[in-house]
């Protein structure tokens, strides 16, 4: 009798692996490396795993695909190669217990072999002959605390960085989507270098490492992540330096600073000859400098970051960024070179480590203003027509701000954590007061502004917002301060009310919602300014695109649009001294004229309405071929529930189906009618029309018992008011209670008993959809 796959593994494959010197501690069976894409209702999509992962000296060296002994050993080879490419593993083995096939991803070909290579042989194939020092550096273990250990892509990022540093590479770049744990990766890199006593001069000491951020909130979060190395951590800031009589701290190994604190001495900031505090450190003081959010100017020749990096030129410079190569961050890639590892937003969502999203594009009838002499205008307009980009910067229309605030509240659950990105600090304050005007939650701190002008108060509000055990504050308004790195896991809505021209900034902002949180199936992007046009670009998927060269004029305009001066905690300051024009509109009702909802496909790019409908039609075709097939499913509560559950598994939930009603202006209709219209181009009927048809059919009149008729009419009224959810398989008892016509048994007696009442409940639904 042939062995099953399970028996083949234990009786044939395991002994051969161990014969080649692989210990039990080197073998990981059924290594799951993804969590499965998040689906509606707290469910997960398929998780990917390999049958065997072979590890040695804390490095992943090979995977084995196991087949039952009766199967072809090459079955599953391509899938295993795909997994190995994702895991950055060089060798794949497929076997049925009798034959072993080895494929080398380095050479791109394979062959049948007699025995598995030994651990030492495979390690040497991967790394060649290394010095004991280099081997020590690349084989030191990760820091593991309880169940907290690096995810597969974090392991790869750390290992590749360690290997690059061990090979004496001077500049290293990692590109990973926001929310994937770049600071945790930085900690693991520092920890392993620390344990192996790596340093630039190969002496017997632990390295000196500088973690450089561009705002205090990011620096503070990073220090928390580095907590296991707390005794060796030192903070550098103005207060500490002043306490030390103007001298920078030098005792310690891991230093944390924002570049503003290092760049300029306060005593000299108005002098022509400015001396940065960083110059107090010898140029070879640091062995490694980690530059967080390095796309924010560290590589620009004129930036303060660049001055600091140039001074510490002997250190390894490790850049961390969330954005692939673009025209607006090309100098970053020029400085660091191509990233040694990339992990995109698309990958993070599909693997289940980031939260999917949907996009609501909201248009109003005041996205452009045309001069009207009836309006009250304070100040002077340069032009008769004011475009979207000018709002809040040059022109303020308070009623428009109020319309947007009201619309935000209408499109969110009251206690959903929400960040509203505004044009500048004044706009953020105006938006906060507008939210206060229309909110239903009375708490004074329900909506707060978090910008640099708020100082410590703003930072306290941000900490409260980040605390997942607190409901208040629920809404933050901000300008630039929250665009990068702020770790708030339960953000349900990201609202864009400021035009964005930079792909880099756009991705950073969207990253505020991607972090995974229990019970958070997706987050919503509300876009009032058309910023989500920036989704439709290959770089969103993390591809390393060659930037398009722009003219000097274009570059100048981009800088003007996006580079407002920033304070030390990163919030854009509104330094403009020009008087703004304020317009009080008279005689025109401001309103929302369109809300278009788009959904994210498996490739990570939002689907426009027509694309989404095309996808939906293709999916629905798997469940029914004609209207009769759809009707048969929908008119039976059990079948209807099964269909909705299957659609959920394919990332199509009821909220999306309900949104289709808006698209087809069918809010008073049933989802059934929208589906029938999409699939078969049938006219959409309202629920009232369906109820009217039942009331004038023979269905009700066939019941001679007046109480039975009354109950059926009650059910129809509930359906007309609240829709198909009232007709669930488990709703009959609740409907009896709500009707006030007696107990379940009493009402059922009017139909001849409980089974007969249940049958009529099902028959009524057939009649509704007839």
N, C-alpha and C positions, 0 to 999 in steps of 0.2 A: 504493500500500500504506500503510495507516494506521500511525502511529508507536506503538510500545509505550510503556508509562509511562516507562521509562528514557529512551527517545529523545525523548519529549515534554518531559521535564525539560530535557535538554541542548540540544535544538534549538529549542524554542518558549518554554519558561518562563524559562530562564536569561537569554536575550537581553533579554526584556521587563523582567525585574527590573533588569538592569544599565542599560538605557535610562533608567530612572527615577533613576539616580545611586547605586545601591547597589553598593559596591565588593566585591570578593571577600572582603575582611576583615570585611565586615558580614554575610556570609551563612554560616550554619552548616547544612550539609546533614545530614539524618538525625540530628537532635538527640535522643539517648536521654536521658531524664530520670529513669527509674527503673532499679533493678538487677534487678527481678523477685523476687517472693516466694520466700524460701528454702524448698526442698523437701527431703525425705529423700534421703540419698545424695549430698549436695553439689550437687544440681541446683537450678535456678532456674525460676521461673514466667515468664510473658510479660513482656518489657520493653517499655515504652511509649516511642514516639518521635514527633516531628513531621517532616514531609518537609523543611521549611525553617524556620529561626528567623532573623528579621531583627533585627540589633542595631545600635545607633548610640550613640556616646559612652558606651560601657560600660553601656548599658541595653537590656533586651529589649523590643522594640516590637511585633512582629507574628509570626504563624506563617502558613505557606502549606501547604495540602493539595493535592498534585498528583495528577491523574488522567490516564489515557491519553486521547489526543485524541478517541477514539470514545465516551468515557464522558460522562455528564452532569456538568457542572462542579460541581453541587450535591451530588453523591455525597460522603458523608463530612463534610458540614457540621456535623451535630450532634456527631459525635465530635470534630471540631476545636474546636468551642465548649467541649466538656467539657474538653479538654486546655488550652485557653486559660484557662478558669476555674481550673484547678489551677496553671497557671504564672503566674497574675495578669497576663495580657497582654490588652490592650484590643481588638486588631484581629485578625480572622481573614480569610484569603483562600482561596477554593477555585477551582481553575482546571483546565481541560483543555488549556491552551496557547492557546486561541482566545478563550474567554470568561473574564472575571475577576469573581468575586462577592466583595464586601466586606461583612463583618458587624462591626458595632460592639457590643462587649459593654457599652459605656457607655450607648448609646442603646437597646440591645436589639432592633435591626432591621438590615436590610442592603439592598444594591442592587448591580446590575451596574455596573461601571466600565470605562472604556477603558484606563487605565494605572494602575500602582501609584503611590501617593504617594511623594514623595521622602523621604529620611531626615530632612531638616530639617522638612518639613511634618508628618511623623508624630510627630516629637519635640515640636513645638510643640502639636500636638493633645493630646498626653498631659500636657505640663507647662505649657502656656501661655507667656506672656512672663515669663521669669525674669531677675533681675539677673545680671550676670557672676559675682558671688560665690556666689549660690545655685546657678547652673548648675555652677560648679566643684565645689561640695559634692556634688551628686547624681550627677555624672558621673565622679568619680575612680575609677580601676580597683581591683579587688580585689587582695589580696596572693596571688600564685600562686607556689608553690615546687615545682618539678619537676612531677610529675603530680598533686600535691595541690591541688585547687581546690574551691570550695564546691559542694555539691550544690544541686539546683534550689531546694529549700525554704529552704536556708540563704541562697542569693542573694536570695530574696524577702524573708526576714526582715531581712536587712541593708539592702536597698534601701528597704524600707518605713520602716525606722527612720531611715535617713539623710534620706529625704524628709520625715518628720514633724519631725525636728530642724531641717531647712532651712526648714520652715514655722513655726518658732518654737513648736512644741508643747512644753509644760513637763513633761508626764508621759507616759511611753510604756510599754506592757506587751507582752511577747512570751510566748506560751504554746506551748511545744513539749515533746513527750513526752521523758521521760528517755532518754538515750542518743542523742539526735539532734544533739548538738554545740552546746549553748547557749553554752559558753565560747568555742568557735571562732567562733561568730557574734559574740559580744561583741568578740573580738579584731579581726575584720574591720571591725566598726563603728568601733572605736577607730583602726584603721590608716587607714581612709579619711578620718575626721575629722582625723586627724593630718596626712595628706598635703595635705588641702585647707585647712589652717590655719583650720578653723572654731573659733569661740569665742563666748561669750555677749555680749562687748562689741564684736564686729566689728573688732577690732584686728589688726595684722599679727603674729600669734604662734600657736604651736601650743597646742591646748587642754590644760588640766589636768583629768585624769580620775581619779576614785577608784573602784576596784573593791572592793566591800564584800561579804564573805562572813560566814558565822556559825560557821565552824570552820576550824582551821588546815589540815587536809588538803585542803579545797576551795580555800583561798587559794593553797596551794603548787602544786596542779595548774593553777590559772589562770595563775600566773606562768610556768609551763612553756609553756603555750599561747601566751603573749605574748612568747615568746623572740625573735622577729624584731625586737621593739622593746626589747630588753633594756637598751640604753644609757640609755633614758629611763624605765626602771621603778625604782620605789622601794618598799621594804617598810616598813610601819609596824607595830612591835610594842613590847611593854614593854621588852625588852632594849635595842633600838636607842634608845628614848627615854631610858632610864636612862644609857646611854653618852653621850648628848648633854646630860646634866645636866638631864633632865626636859623638854627642848625637843623638839617634833615636827620631823621632817625636812620641808624645804620645797623643796629643790633637786631638780628632776625634773619629769616631766610625767604619768606614769601611776603612781598610788599603789595599793598593795594592803594591805588590812587586814581583820581580823575586827572586828566591831562591838564586841566585848568590850574589845579593846585601845584603842579610841577613846573608849569611853563613860565610863570611870572612872579617875581617878588613884589609885594604890594608897595614897598618903599620906592621901587624903581619904575613903576608902571607908566608914569608920565614922562620919563626921561627917554632921550633918544637911544641911549645905550642900555637896553633891557637885559638883565641877567636872570635866567630861569633858575629856580631852586634845583632843578635836576642836574645843573652843572656842578653842584657841590659833590655829587657822586663821581668817583673816577669813571672813565669811559668803559673800563672793563669790570665794573662792580657787579653787573647783572650777567647771568649766564643765559637766561631766557626771559623774553618779554612777550606776554600774551596780550594781544590787542583785541578787546571785545568790540563787537559791532564795527569792525575795521573799515567797512565801506563808508563810514561817516567822516572820511577826510584824512585818515592817518597817512595815506600814501600820496596825498597831494603835496607837491613841492613847497607850497606856501603855508601849509598847515602847521599848527603847533605840535601835533603828533609827529609830523615828519622831522621837526627839529629834535624832538626827544629821541626818536629812533636813530637819527644820524649821529647823535652824541654817543649812544650806546651801540655803536656799529659792530662791536665784537660779539654781542649777544645774538642768540638765535631769535628771530622775530616770527612769532606765530600769530597769524591773523584768523579771527573768527567772524564769519558773516553769514547772513541768511539769504543773500541775494546773488543769483548767478550773474555772469558777466553782462553788463549793460553799458549803454553809452554814458549813463550818468555815474557809473562807478568804475569805468575802464582803467583809471589810474591805479586803483586798488589792485586789480589783476596784473597790471604792468609791473607794479612794485613787488608783489609776492610771487607772481608766476601762476600757472594753472593750479587749481586746487588738487591736493593729493587724494581728496575724497569728497564726494557730493551726495547729499541725501535730500530729495526734493519734497515739496509740499504734497505732490501727487503720491509719492511713495509713502509718506507718513500717513496720509488719509487711507490709502488702500491697505496698508499693513495694520491699521487700527491704532496707531500711536498718536494720531491727530484727529480732530473732530471735523466731519464733513460740514458743509455750509450750503445755504441757499441765499440767493440774492434778490432783493426787492428794489427795482429801479423805480423811483417815485418822481413824477413830473408834476409841476404846479403851473398855474396860469400866470405866475409872476417869476418865471425863470429868466425872464428878460423884461426890462422896464422901458416903456415908451413914454416920452414926455407928455404930461396932461396938465394944462393950465389950471384945472380945478384942484389939483393936489397942492398941499402945503409943502413947499420945498425950502428947507433951511440950508443956505449955502448956494453955490453956483455950480450947475451942471456943465461939464465940458462938451457933452454931446447930447443929442436928443434921445439916443437909445443907450441904455445901460445894460451891459452884458453880465452874465453870471459871474465871471472872473472878478468883476469890480465890486460885487456885493461885499459889505463889511470892511473891505480895504478902503475904498473911496466913497461908497454909497451905502447908507444904512436904511433899510425899510423895516421898521419894527413889526408891522403887521405880517410881513413875510416870516420873520423869526418866530412869531407866535403861531402861524399856520404850520410851520415845520415842527414846532414843539408839540402841538396838538396831534399832528399826524404820527409822530414817533410814539406818543402814548397810546394812540388807537391801534398801533400795529405791534404792540408788545404786551406781555403779561406784566402786571404792575410791579411784581417783585423780581423780575428778571434782571440780573446784573447787566448793565448797559454802559458803554462808553460812547460819548458823542464827540467827534473830532471837529473842532471849529476853526475858523480862519485865523483868529488871534485871541489874545487874552480877553479883550473887551467883548468880542463876540461870544466867548465862552461864558462870560458873566451874563450877557443879555439872554443867552439860551437857558442858563440856569434859572433866571427870573421868569422866563416864559414857561418853562416846565412847571415851576411853582404855581403859576397862574391856573394851569389846567390839570394838575395832578389830582388824584383821588386819595392818595395816602397823605395824611396830615403831618407826618413827622417833618420837623424843620430841616433835618439832614437827609431827607429822601434823595434830593439831588444836590450835589455840591460841585463847585469848581475846583479843579486841581491843576494849578499852573504855578510858575515860579513866584508870582506875586503873592501867593498864599503862604509861601515859606513853610515853616514847621507845621502850621495848621493843615495845609494841603497834604503834606507828607503823612500826617496822622490820619487824615481822611482816606488816603490811598491804602494805608495799612489796614484800616477797618474794611475797606472795599475788598481787599485781597483775602480777608479772613472769611473762609467759606461757612463758618458757623454764624455769621452775622448777616442780617438782611439789609441793614442800613449802614452806609448809603447804598442805594440801589443804582443810581445813575451818576456818572461822572461826566462833567464837561471839561474839555481840555483843548489845547492847541497842538503844540509839538512835544510836550513833556512825556506823553505816554506812547509815542510812536514805536519805541524800541524796548525790548527786554523786560518790560514790567510783567511779572509772573502773577496773573490773576486767572485761576483755572476755570472759574464758573461764569465767565462772560458769555451771555446768551445773545447779545446784540452789539454789533459794531456799526455806528451810524456815521456816515460821511456827509458833512455839510460844508466842507471846504474843498474847492477844486484842487486836484492833485495832478501834477504834470510828470512827477518822477516815478518810474516803475519801482525803484528801490524803496522809496518812502511808502508807496502803496502797499507793497508786500509786507513791510514792517507793521503797518497799521492793521492789516488783515490778520496778522499773526497774533493780535491780542485775543482773538476768539478761538484759535485752533487748539488750545490746550485741552486735554481730555479730563473730564470730571464725571463722577458717577451720576447717572440719570440724565446726562446731557448728550442727546442723540445727534444734535446738529446745532449750529449757531446761524444767526441771520445777519446778513449785511444789508443795511438800509442805505441806499445811495440816492441822495438828493441832487448830486452834481455831475452825474455821468462818469464818475471816476472808475467804475468797474469796466469801462472800455479797455482798461489796462490789463484785464484778465486775458484778453484775446491775443496772446503773444507766446511764442514757444518757450521763452525764458521762464514763464510761470511754472513750467514743469521741471525746471532745474537744468535745462540744457545749457551747455557752455557756448553761448552764441558769440560770434565775433561782432563787436559793437559797430553800428553804422556810424561812419564819420559824419559829424555835424559841422556846419559852418561856424565861424567865429561868432556871427550874429546870433545863431541859434543857441550856442553855448552861453552867450551873454544873457539872452532872454531866460534860459533855464535857470541860471544862477539868480536872476532877479526874482523869478517866481518862487523859488524853493529854498533860498538860503537866507532866511531871516536870522539876525544875530541871536545867539543862544546864551542863556545864563549857565552857571555851573551845574544846575540840576536839569538843564536840557530843555527848558521851555522857551519857545521862540518869543522874543520880546517885540512888542509893537512900538518901534522907535519913530515911526513916521510923525512928523510935526504938522503935516498938511491937515487943514480942517476937513472933516468929513461932511458929506452932504447927507442930510436926513430928510426922508420923504414920508409924509403922512398921506396915504392914498385915500381919496374920497370917491364915492359913487361907483366903486368896482368891488365886487365880492371876490376875495381871494379863495381859491379852492385847489384841491388836488385833481388833476385831470386824467392821470393814468398811473396805475401801479402794475409793473410787469415783473412777474416772479420767474426766476430762472433757477435751474437745479444743476447740480454738479454730476457730470458723467464720470465713468471709471478712469478716464484719462486725466482727471483733475481740472478740466476746464468747464466752466458753467455752460449749460446748454441754453441757447436762446429759445424762445417760445416755440418757433417752428421746428427746431431740432428736437426739443423735448417731446413735442407732439408726435414727431416721426418715431422717436424711440418708444413712446407709449403705444402707438399703433402696432409696432413690431412686437412688443411684449404682449399686448392684449390678444394678438392673433394666435398666441400659443394656447389660449384658453377657450376661444369660441370662434366659429367660422361664419356665423350669420346672426341676425337679430334674435332668432328663436333660441339659439344657443346662449346668448347673453341673457335673454329674458328668463330662461330656465334656471340659470345660475342665480340671477339677482332676485327673483321672486321667491326663492327658498332661503330663509334666514341662515340655515347651516351652510349651504353652498356659498351664499354671499360672504359669510365670515371667512370661509376657507379661501375664497378668491382674494379678499383683502389681505389676508395673512401672507399669501403667496406673493402678492404685489409688494408687500413690505420687505420680504426677503430679497426683492429685486430693486430695493431702494426707492420704491414708489409708495408713499404713505398716504393716509387719508387727508392730511393737511394739504398735500400737493394736489390731490384730486379735488379737494374743495376750492383750492386756488384756481383750478380750471374754470370753475363757475364764474369767477371774476372775468377771466379772459373772454368767455363767451357771453358775458352779461346775463348769467343764468343763476343769480343768487337764490331765486325762489324756486329753483328746479332741483330735481334729484340728480345725484351723481350718475345714476343709470342713464338719464337722458343725455348727459354730456358725453358719456362713453358711446352711446348709440349714435350720437351726432359725429363724434370723431371717427368711429369705425365704419359707419354706413351712411353718413351724411343725412340722417333723419332730422326732421324738425324737432326742436327742443320744446317739450311741454313743461308747464309749471306744475308744482304739486297741487295747486288749486284746481287746475284743469283735470288732473288725474282723479282727485277726490270727487269733483263734479260728475265725472263719467261713472264712478262707482255708485254715487247716490242716485243716479238716474238709470241704473241697470236693474236687473231682476235679483241681484245678489242680496240686497237688503230685504226686499219684499218677500223673498221666499221664507223668511223667518216670521212666524206668526206671533211669537212671543215679543211683546213690546220692550221688555227689559233687555232682551238679546239685541234687538235693533238699536236701542239706546247705547249699549256698550260698543257696538260696531261703529256707530256714529262718533262716539267719543274717541275711539282709536283713530278714525279718519281725521278728526280735528287735531289730534296730537301730531299725526304725520304731516298734516298741512303746515302746522306751525314750526315743528322742530326737525322734520326730515326723517330719513330712513333709520337713523340711530334708535328711534322710538320703536322700531319693528324688530329688534333683535330677538334671537331665539330665547334668551333668558329674561325678556322684558314683560312677558305676559302677566306674571304675578304683580309686578310694579304697576302696570296699567290698570289692573283690577283695583288696587289700593287707591290710585289717583282718581279713579272714576267716581268713588263714593257710592257705588251701587251695591255694596255688601262685601262679604268675605269671598274668597276664591270659590269655595264650595257653593255659596249662595248664587253667585253670578254664573257658575258653571251649570247649575241646575236649570237655568233658563235655556241652555243649549242641549240638555239631556245628559250632562255629566262632564267631568274634566277632560277625558279624551276627546269628546265631541267638540268642546270649546277650543281645545288646542288645534284640532283639525280645521275648524272654521277660521282660526287665526292665520293658519298657513294658506287656506283658500282665499282669504281676503287679500293677502299679498299678491297672489296670482292675479286676482281681479284688478288690483291697483296698476299692475304692469301689463295688463292685457292689451 
